[in-house]
Amino acid sequence: MSTGPTRPRTSWLPAGYSMRLVAMVGCLILIGATIYNMRGRARAAQPPQVAKSDWKETIVAGPTDEDALELEDAQRLFEGVFDKHTLVESDMPAYWKLMKWARSQSFGELEARAHRDVPFKKLFEQPDKHRGELIRLRLHVRQVIEWDDVTINPLGVKTTYDLAGPTDESGSNPYVVSCFEVPPEIPVETKANSEAVFVGYFLKVLGYQGGDSQHRGAPLLIGRVQAVKTGRSVGEERAEGLLAMVAIGGVIILAALAAVALWRLTRGRRPMRLSSAAVPNLPNADIEAWLENPVEEAGAHASHSAPSTNGSSHPSG
């Protein structure tokens, strides 16, 4: 076993600096998250631009919810609506009443009066309170189904379209919106990936069977829809957001490593090397005394053990 002097190693996280490093990294993460959040809010604050096309919406003159008698009749029909069930026969009179109101007004007229900030949770938990309310949604369309076997109805409508998808606010919870026509910019696909703005009337919470075999519900609204002009698809926007998060995380890690390296360069100290010649070869009994006064004790020991200079260790006769 070697008893020689060893060189102590400096720690990457010396005592007293661990919490400082953790606090610094935490601050960098907070800054990165704030930048990303502000970036998302800035985009959300920009109003969606409805795509311009030569397609003309169909408007059929008739009464709307602004007519007091129409509104009173609708309240009577709403009594037959059942929430958290599929569309049943008793729902249909109210369904066609709302469809008639939507056909009698343009998209712009509906949008001008529509409520914009009605949370999913309120519609789901308080459907009676919002029945017949005119609402605007920015919808991420994930499915478009065309129904061309519509039964006899008071409006003479031959085809309807159901669009399903979530909003930014609803997360993974979908809405279902029913329209009597859709613009050509919104393709009829069972696996769609388009953006739209919907304005229309809330009818009920539509019950359906989820992929996990659980009974779920989605707000069902009836009205009009327009495609949203966007230069990127939803998948591209999500990929861009993920790339931004990775870039921010990389910057945070590099900043933390640079801070640690800088600390080592500015604060690190080389340990003192002790020369083996400076440590005298003392008996064990003298070590404690030497530690208290190494210079004097070493000199005394050296003079005590020095050999005679007269060439003999015995006295002359």
Buried (B, 14 or more C-beta within 10 A) or exposed (E): EEEEBEEEEEEEEEEEBEEEBEEBBEEBBEBBEEEBEEEEEEEEEEEBEBBEEEEEBEBEEEBBBEBEEBBEBBEEBBEEBEBBBEBEEEBBBBBBBBBBBBBBBEBEBBBEEBEEEBEBEBBBEEBEEBBBBBBBBBBBBBBBBEEEEEEEBEBEBEEBBBBBBBBEEBEEBBBBBBBBBBBEBBEEEEEBBBBBBBBBBBBBBBBBEEEEEEEBBBBBBBBBBBBBEBEEEBEEBEEEBEEBEEEBEEBBEEBBEEBBEEBEEEEEEEEEEEEEEEEBEBEEEBEEBBEEEBEEBBEBBEEEEEEEEEEEEEEEE
